[in-house]
Amino acid sequence: MTCQARCSYVDREVLWGHRFNPVLTLETGFYEVDYTTFHDTYETPTPACSAKQLEELQRGDRLFHHLHTPQQIEGTQNGAPRSDNNN
Protein backbone atom coordinates (compact mmCIF):
# COMPACT_ATOMS: atom_id res chain seq x y z
CA MET A 1 0.00 0.00 0.00
CA THR A 2 1.16 3.52 -0.73
CA CYS A 3 0.39 6.66 1.22
CA GLN A 4 1.26 10.12 0.00
CA ALA A 5 1.24 13.38 1.89
CA ARG A 6 2.28 16.91 1.06
CA CYS A 7 4.77 18.55 3.38
CA SER A 8 7.78 20.84 3.25
CA TYR A 9 11.16 20.31 4.86
CA VAL A 10 14.20 22.44 5.53
CA ASP A 11 17.52 21.19 4.13
CA ARG A 12 18.82 19.80 7.41
CA GLU A 13 15.75 17.55 7.68
CA VAL A 14 16.28 15.86 4.30
CA LEU A 15 18.16 12.56 4.49
CA TRP A 16 19.55 11.79 1.02
CA GLY A 17 19.30 8.09 0.22
CA HIS A 18 16.80 7.27 2.97
CA ARG A 19 13.21 6.06 2.89
CA PHE A 20 10.59 6.01 5.59
CA ASN A 21 9.89 2.69 7.28
CA PRO A 22 6.43 1.32 6.49
CA VAL A 23 3.89 2.35 9.13
CA LEU A 24 0.66 0.99 7.64
CA THR A 25 -0.40 -2.62 8.00
CA LEU A 26 -3.60 -4.28 6.86
CA GLU A 27 -5.21 -6.03 9.78
CA THR A 28 -8.44 -8.01 9.66
CA GLY A 29 -10.72 -5.61 7.81
CA PHE A 30 -8.90 -2.39 8.72
CA TYR A 31 -5.60 -0.56 8.41
CA GLU A 32 -3.43 0.06 11.42
CA VAL A 33 -0.83 2.83 11.73
CA ASP A 34 2.23 2.22 13.90
CA TYR A 35 3.11 5.72 15.11
CA THR A 36 6.12 4.45 17.11
CA THR A 37 8.13 4.17 13.85
CA PHE A 38 6.54 7.14 12.07
CA HIS A 39 9.79 9.14 11.81
CA ASP A 40 12.14 6.17 11.33
CA THR A 41 14.04 5.82 8.06
CA TYR A 42 16.33 3.28 6.46
CA GLU A 43 19.18 3.83 4.02
CA THR A 44 18.89 2.77 0.39
CA PRO A 45 21.57 2.62 -2.32
CA THR A 46 21.32 6.05 -3.91
CA PRO A 47 23.75 7.93 -6.17
CA ALA A 48 25.33 10.98 -4.57
CA CYS A 49 24.32 13.11 -7.56
CA SER A 50 21.09 14.29 -9.14
CA ALA A 51 19.20 12.19 -11.69
CA LYS A 52 20.27 14.60 -14.43
CA GLN A 53 23.94 14.33 -13.44
CA LEU A 54 23.67 10.52 -13.27
CA GLU A 55 22.17 10.38 -16.76
CA GLU A 56 24.94 12.60 -18.10
CA LEU A 57 27.58 10.41 -16.44
CA GLN A 58 26.00 7.25 -17.84
CA ARG A 59 25.67 8.81 -21.30
CA GLY A 60 29.32 9.85 -21.17
CA ASP A 61 30.32 6.34 -20.07
CA ARG A 62 28.35 4.79 -22.98
CA LEU A 63 29.98 7.27 -25.35
CA PHE A 64 33.40 6.40 -23.92
CA HIS A 65 32.78 2.66 -24.42
CA HIS A 66 31.33 3.25 -27.89
CA LEU A 67 34.38 5.28 -28.96
CA HIS A 68 36.85 2.84 -27.42
CA THR A 69 35.23 -0.46 -28.45
CA PRO A 70 36.77 -2.08 -31.54
CA GLN A 71 34.25 -2.14 -34.37
CA GLN A 72 34.09 -4.19 -37.51
CA ILE A 73 35.14 -1.88 -40.32
CA GLU A 74 35.80 -3.11 -43.84
CA GLY A 75 39.52 -3.79 -44.20
CA THR A 76 39.99 -4.18 -40.45
CA GLN A 77 39.58 -6.94 -37.91
CA ASN A 78 38.46 -5.79 -34.44
CA GLY A 79 39.56 -2.27 -35.30
CA ALA A 80 43.08 -3.34 -36.37
CA PRO A 81 44.26 -3.68 -39.97
CA ARG A 82 43.80 -7.22 -41.28
CA SER A 83 46.86 -9.22 -42.09
CA ASP A 84 47.08 -10.65 -45.60
CA ASN A 85 47.13 -14.19 -44.13
CA ASN A 86 43.56 -13.87 -42.76
CA ASN A 87 41.85 -12.74 -45.99
N, C-alpha and C positions, 0 to 999 in steps of 0.2 A: 504494500500500500504506500502511496505517496501523499505527503501533506506539504502544501506550499503556504508560505506566509510572506507578507511584505514587511520589511523592516529596514532600518538604516544603521550602519555601524561606523565608528571612527576607525582610523587605520590601525591603531594598537589593538583593536578587538578582532581583527581579521587574522585568522590562522591559515596561511597558505599551505595547501596540501592536506587539509584536514576535512573530515566530514562529521556531521552530527551522528551520534549513536541513535539507533532506532528507539523510539519511545512509545510507539503504538503497537498494540497486540490485539488480535482478534480473539476474543473469548467467546464462550457459548452465547451467540446471539448479540453480542455488543463489543464495542472497542474499548480498550482500557489504555489509559495514558500513564506511563511511569514517570512521574515528575522528579524522582530522585536522580535520574540520569539526563534530565532535560538539557543541561548545559555541557554535557560530556561530549568529547570529540575523539576521533581516532585518526591516525595519520594514514594517508594513501600515497602511493607513488605518483608524484606530480612533477613535471618539469619546472625548473626554477625560472622560466621565462614565460612570456605571454604566448597565447595560441598563434598570433601573427608571427612572432619571432621564431617559434618552433617550426612553423610551416616554411619560413624562409630558410632556416637552417637545414631542414630536410630537403627542400628544393635544391639548395646549394650542394648538399651531399649527393643527391641523385645526379646533378649536373657534373660534379666532380667524377663520380663513377662512370658516367656516360662518356666523358671526355678521356678518361684514362683506362677504359676497357677496350682491349683489342677487338677490332671489328673486321668482318670479312669484306675485303675490298678486292676487286678484280686485280690480279697481278700480285697479291699479297697472301700470306697465310698467317692468320692471327695477328695481323697488323705489321708483320715483318715481310720483307721481300721474299718471294718463293725462290728456292734453289732450283736449278735446271734439272736436278735429279728427281724432283717430286712431280714434275709436270706430266 
